[in-house]
């Protein structure tokens, strides 16, 4: 399907060449945007087998040329056309089988797909998530309204072994996105289990988790090695999500103070701390920029009186847009010797790197990590040191 759908634009390029081009993206972004031309940049860390790596896929419902229901991916460059998919090579065979089972049951029930031009119909999107270490698999239907038979359809999927849980969200808006009122549990389990960096995680259905489990292990390993937490000193984790990296840091630090904007993710992080018996990790719900202006703890306060509370390391994993200037300034003001920046966008990493240099940090090294084979996207772990 690579020639039709908008996902794998690099699938026709040899994998070794993909890794090389991705490293070039990082080097050129740092040189042209940040003016940093001599930073050591490692070879891109790639996958042994760059196929079937995604633990999350979002599919769309539509119609084929004969008017029949299809469940697949948007055609490249089109907001209204859906390419029928039988076997996406980025998803596991189980995820593909679950999608096909949903499509078959929906056809059998005579359910109508959402018409993006007319703005009517029922079935909008399907999100499938898989716990690669647990075998859990969640199916999440996005519809325009509740419908008769929804629970019977969900139970049939669970009883047939297609998944461990089925959820439903209602999107009544014109927005063609997997959002809305929910999720509502229809059958089975509401969460999935995963294990990353030695941490057992319970992942809520809408929580962010890196979509490549195998490479997330590599990514977090590199971040932890760069962080070098100190058992006598606190550490800080900003944009911490459900706490996977925070809890791994807590094994080696005196304590960890972590910040995340989504209250649901913070609740999950606290539950995951309890699940792993971690008592020295503290989670705060809030946007990094205003929270660091009014810090809830002295470790997060640049004006603290006790120097022993100055963190040895700050880890940040911001969204693609990077860190806002004030957030970056307040992060640098915490005074950590090391700042580990996990980035999914070389351009915003470069922009923030230039600002961090102006704030007294030096970029020591960057390691690109290929979380998204066959696409142009690239993750990085960058180590900054003060002075």
Beta strands, then each sheet from edge to edge (+ up, - down):
strand 1: 40-41
strand 2: 56-63
strand 3: 69-74
strand 4: 82-84
strand 5: 123-130
strand 6: 137-143
strand 7: 165-170
strand 8: 181-188
strand 9: 191-196
strand 10: 199-204
strand 11: 234-238
strand 12: 255-260
strand 13: 281-285
strand 14: 313-316
strand 15: 338-343
strand 16: 361-369
strand 17: 379-386
sheet 1: 1+ 16+ 17- 15+ 14+ 11+ 12+ 13+
sheet 2: 4+ 3- 2+ 5- 6+ 7+ 8-
sheet 3: 9+ 10-
end
